[in-house]
């Protein structure tokens, strides 16, 4: 089942599709002003919501996923020019923000588990 809707006020085109076998609901939205394409998928078995955004100007692909059981939010960003993949994780219980960066040329992985604490310290100081 697929549904399409166009909002004449915003000019945003939205598409919804439900796969009856997998039970996965997928939604696509295209904002004509920004040119940003956003995709949302909800897997009913795992309950994990995944969001993808592609900014055509920067070419940066961003993915966000929220696991309802653990409450952990994970975000991935890929910059096509530098090829650097960045991952952010926020654990709601501890409030700890973890950042990982992978540089494809050197293959170096950088981890910054105290990013959230340092940001909070900067805001208070």
Backbone as CSV, one residue per row, in Angstrom:
resi,resn,N_x,N_y,N_z,CA_x,CA_y,CA_z,C_x,C_y,C_z
1,UNK,0.858,-1.184,0.000,0.000,0.000,0.000,0.898,1.238,0.000
2,UNK,0.680,2.102,-0.968,1.486,3.317,-1.062,0.572,4.519,-1.183
3,UNK,0.921,5.571,-0.452,0.122,6.788,-0.466,1.031,7.984,-0.718
4,UNK,0.559,8.919,-1.547,1.325,10.133,-1.845,0.477,11.342,-1.501
5,UNK,1.105,12.358,-0.925,0.377,13.590,-0.647,1.288,14.780,-0.917
6,UNK,0.688,15.838,-1.493,1.423,17.067,-1.785,0.733,18.219,-1.076
7,UNK,1.470,18.881,-0.187,0.912,20.025,0.514,1.112,21.267,-0.346
8,UNK,0.009,21.894,-0.817,0.176,23.059,-1.691,0.756,24.280,-0.977
9,UNK,0.607,24.314,0.347,1.138,25.458,1.091,2.649,25.352,1.220
10,UNK,3.133,24.215,1.702,4.572,24.040,1.905,5.254,23.526,0.651
11,UNK,4.505,22.873,-0.248,5.112,22.291,-1.424,5.859,21.016,-1.110
12,UNK,5.613,20.447,0.056,6.305,19.226,0.472,5.538,18.002,-0.015
13,UNK,6.250,17.128,-0.695,5.677,15.881,-1.168,6.017,14.783,-0.176
14,UNK,5.004,14.047,0.275,5.211,12.977,1.238,4.689,11.669,0.662
15,UNK,5.436,10.614,0.862,5.046,9.296,0.394,5.087,8.319,1.559
16,UNK,4.033,7.533,1.691,3.970,6.521,2.738,3.784,5.158,2.088
17,UNK,4.506,4.173,2.558,4.295,2.827,2.046,4.375,1.830,3.194
18,UNK,3.503,0.841,3.148,3.446,-0.199,4.176,3.635,-1.542,3.499
19,UNK,4.685,-2.236,3.888,4.925,-3.572,3.354,4.211,-4.583,4.243
20,UNK,3.182,-5.261,3.732,2.375,-6.138,4.588,3.131,-7.359,5.103
21,UNK,4.171,-7.788,4.363,4.911,-8.959,4.811,5.812,-8.622,5.986
22,UNK,6.571,-7.532,5.855,7.498,-7.166,6.930,6.820,-6.296,7.982
23,UNK,5.717,-5.621,7.604,5.054,-4.724,8.536,5.814,-3.429,8.724
24,UNK,6.776,-3.155,7.827,7.594,-1.947,7.949,6.903,-0.778,7.251
25,UNK,6.754,0.311,7.976,6.178,1.534,7.423,7.308,2.479,7.043
26,UNK,7.285,2.957,5.823,8.326,3.872,5.352,7.686,5.158,4.867
27,UNK,8.282,6.280,5.234,7.780,7.581,4.815,8.914,8.383,4.192
28,UNK,8.617,9.033,3.058,9.598,9.881,2.391,9.038,11.291,2.255
29,UNK,9.832,12.286,2.550,9.410,13.672,2.381,10.484,14.436,1.623
30,UNK,10.063,15.253,0.666,10.994,16.081,-0.086,10.561,17.532,0.043
31,UNK,11.404,18.350,0.681,11.118,19.779,0.826,11.728,20.493,-0.375
32,UNK,10.903,21.098,-1.229,11.438,21.684,-2.463,12.335,22.892,-2.238
33,UNK,12.159,23.577,-1.125,12.984,24.767,-0.884,14.399,24.360,-0.505
34,UNK,14.524,23.482,0.474,15.851,23.068,0.919,16.398,21.940,0.059
35,UNK,15.512,21.202,-0.604,15.962,20.065,-1.395,16.369,18.892,-0.534
36,UNK,16.009,18.912,0.737,16.389,17.841,1.656,15.381,16.699,1.565
37,UNK,15.875,15.502,1.331,15.043,14.316,1.294,15.157,13.605,2.640
38,UNK,14.033,13.324,3.252,14.024,12.653,4.546,13.231,11.358,4.434
39,UNK,13.756,10.325,5.016,13.097,9.025,5.000,12.981,8.503,6.417
40,UNK,11.800,8.018,6.762,11.581,7.429,8.076,11.109,5.989,7.907
41,UNK,11.660,5.073,8.668,11.144,3.714,8.684,10.966,3.222,10.098
42,UNK,9.869,2.526,10.310,9.552,1.979,11.634,9.379,0.477,11.498
43,UNK,10.249,-0.265,12.138,10.140,-1.722,12.136,9.330,-2.145,13.357
44,UNK,8.148,-2.734,13.150,7.256,-3.023,14.278,7.783,-4.088,15.227
45,UNK,8.654,-4.969,14.722,9.170,-6.034,15.585,10.180,-5.469,16.571
46,UNK,11.154,-4.736,16.069,12.181,-4.184,16.944,11.733,-2.866,17.564
47,UNK,10.791,-2.186,16.916,10.345,-0.894,17.430,11.361,0.196,17.190
48,UNK,12.334,-0.076,16.330,13.390,0.902,16.072,12.947,1.854,14.962
49,UNK,13.037,3.141,15.235,12.718,4.176,14.256,14.016,4.675,13.636
50,UNK,14.083,4.669,12.336,15.283,5.128,11.644,14.939,6.285,10.727
51,UNK,15.778,7.298,10.738,15.567,8.471,9.899,16.814,8.742,9.070
52,UNK,16.617,9.027,7.786,17.726,9.359,6.892,17.471,10.724,6.272
53,UNK,18.471,11.557,6.244,18.350,12.863,5.594,19.540,13.078,4.679
54,UNK,19.280,13.585,3.473,20.347,13.881,2.521,20.233,15.346,2.124
55,UNK,21.236,16.126,2.483,21.263,17.538,2.106,21.994,17.653,0.777
56,UNK,21.303,18.077,-0.293,21.932,18.065,-1.617,23.062,19.075,-1.783
57,UNK,23.048,20.134,-0.995,24.095,21.142,-1.122,25.406,20.619,-0.555
58,UNK,25.359,20.137,0.678,26.575,19.635,1.313,26.850,18.193,0.929
59,UNK,25.818,17.461,0.521,25.998,16.054,0.195,26.172,15.200,1.425
60,UNK,25.856,15.739,2.582,26.026,14.989,3.834,24.792,14.117,4.087
61,UNK,25.016,12.841,4.317,23.957,11.899,4.643,23.939,11.705,6.153
62,UNK,22.790,11.904,6.752,22.656,11.750,8.198,21.631,10.673,8.496
63,UNK,21.935,9.827,9.434,21.031,8.763,9.849,20.853,8.827,11.357
64,UNK,19.610,8.779,11.802,19.308,8.765,13.226,18.472,7.545,13.548
65,UNK,18.797,6.845,14.604,17.977,5.715,15.019,17.770,5.756,16.517
66,UNK,16.562,5.450,16.931,16.190,5.450,18.344,15.691,4.063,18.714
67,UNK,16.390,3.416,19.619,15.971,2.105,20.101,15.095,2.305,21.336
68,UNK,13.800,1.949,21.261,12.879,2.261,22.357,13.158,1.487,23.640
69,UNK,13.797,0.318,23.496,14.069,-0.479,24.694,15.201,0.147,25.491
70,UNK,16.313,0.419,24.829,17.458,0.994,25.525,17.345,2.509,25.638
71,UNK,16.559,3.117,24.741,16.442,4.572,24.767,17.674,5.260,24.230
72,UNK,18.544,4.506,23.564,19.790,5.074,23.044,19.539,5.659,21.660
73,UNK,19.931,6.907,21.487,19.828,7.588,20.207,21.185,7.549,19.525
74,UNK,21.231,7.083,18.310,22.477,7.006,17.560,22.350,7.806,16.277
75,UNK,23.366,8.583,15.978,23.366,9.410,14.778,24.646,9.166,13.989
76,UNK,24.506,9.013,12.683,25.656,8.823,11.806,25.677,9.913,10.742
77,UNK,26.821,10.459,10.470,26.966,11.455,9.414,28.131,11.075,8.523
78,UNK,27.928,11.172,7.211,28.990,10.872,6.254,29.184,12.083,5.358
79,UNK,30.362,12.682,5.430,30.692,13.822,4.572,31.377,13.278,3.324
80,UNK,30.751,13.441,2.156,31.309,12.813,0.948,32.627,13.406,0.483
81,UNK,32.885,14.642,0.818,34.132,15.266,0.374,35.312,14.714,1.155
82,UNK,35.206,14.727,2.475,36.299,14.234,3.302,36.236,12.730,3.481
83,UNK,35.038,12.159,3.318,34.890,10.720,3.525,34.909,10.352,4.986
84,UNK,34.765,11.335,5.853,34.804,11.074,7.293,33.425,10.658,7.792
85,UNK,33.367,9.537,8.481,32.136,9.040,9.080,32.150,9.386,10.561
86,UNK,31.109,10.050,11.024,31.003,10.428,12.429,29.771,9.780,13.030
87,UNK,29.921,9.253,14.229,28.818,8.601,14.920,28.670,9.201,16.305
88,UNK,27.429,9.501,16.687,27.139,10.030,18.011,26.141,9.107,18.692
89,UNK,26.366,8.834,19.960,25.431,8.033,20.742,25.123,8.761,22.040
90,UNK,23.857,8.821,22.398,23.435,9.446,23.650,22.682,8.424,24.482
91,UNK,23.238,8.080,25.626,22.571,7.159,26.541,21.742,7.976,27.532
92,UNK,20.410,7.854,27.507,19.562,8.725,28.315,19.696,8.502,29.817
93,UNK,20.088,7.283,30.211,20.217,7.008,31.644,21.426,7.729,32.214
94,UNK,22.567,7.550,31.559,23.787,8.183,32.057,23.932,9.599,31.531
95,UNK,23.266,9.898,30.406,23.396,11.223,29.817,24.741,11.421,29.147
96,UNK,25.452,10.312,28.899,26.785,10.390,28.300,26.672,10.418,26.775
97,UNK,27.313,11.392,26.179,27.372,11.510,24.725,28.719,10.965,24.261
98,UNK,28.684,10.032,23.348,29.905,9.441,22.813,30.019,9.781,21.335
99,UNK,31.202,10.158,20.907,31.434,10.521,19.519,32.561,9.668,18.943
100,UNK,32.330,9.125,17.748,33.348,8.353,17.056,33.557,8.956,15.668
101,UNK,34.783,9.050,15.239,35.098,9.533,13.894,36.039,8.552,13.225
102,UNK,35.756,8.243,11.951,36.598,7.345,11.187,37.090,8.077,9.946
103,UNK,38.387,8.258,9.852,38.985,8.881,8.676,39.388,7.768,7.716
104,UNK,38.761,7.703,6.526,38.995,6.559,5.636,40.407,6.500,5.053
105,UNK,41.070,7.648,4.964,42.416,7.651,4.386,43.402,7.001,5.342
106,UNK,43.368,7.448,6.605,44.303,6.903,7.584,43.754,5.666,8.257
107,UNK,42.424,5.510,8.231,41.817,4.373,8.911,41.803,4.556,10.409
108,UNK,42.033,5.783,10.850,42.098,6.068,12.281,40.702,6.253,12.860
109,UNK,40.446,5.612,13.977,39.184,5.776,14.695,39.449,6.613,15.930
110,UNK,38.699,7.683,16.081,38.830,8.560,17.232,37.578,8.451,18.076
111,UNK,37.742,8.265,19.370,36.621,8.147,20.285,36.707,9.246,21.322
112,UNK,35.572,9.883,21.601,35.519,10.968,22.567,34.340,10.726,23.500
113,UNK,34.507,9.826,24.504,33.383,9.492,25.383,33.005,10.593,26.356
114,UNK,33.842,11.623,26.496,33.550,12.691,27.451,33.075,13.951,26.745
115,UNK,32.606,13.803,25.495,32.175,14.961,24.723,31.047,15.693,25.417
116,UNK,30.075,14.950,25.929,28.911,15.566,26.574,29.322,16.331,27.824
117,UNK,30.222,15.727,28.618,30.656,16.381,29.854,31.426,17.657,29.542
118,UNK,32.267,17.617,28.495,33.030,18.816,28.145,32.116,19.916,27.628
119,UNK,31.096,19.545,26.860,30.166,20.541,26.354,29.385,21.182,27.493
120,UNK,28.990,20.370,28.486,28.276,20.911,29.636,29.168,21.841,30.430
121,UNK,30.448,21.486,30.527,31.389,22.319,31.264,31.579,23.662,30.572
122,UNK,31.601,23.636,29.228,31.750,24.883,28.478,30.551,25.794,28.670
123,UNK,29.364,25.194,28.745,28.157,26.000,28.887,28.063,26.651,30.257
124,UNK,28.559,25.942,31.289,28.465,26.481,32.642,29.562,27.485,32.932
125,UNK,30.689,27.371,32.211,31.808,28.274,32.491,31.711,29.549,31.684
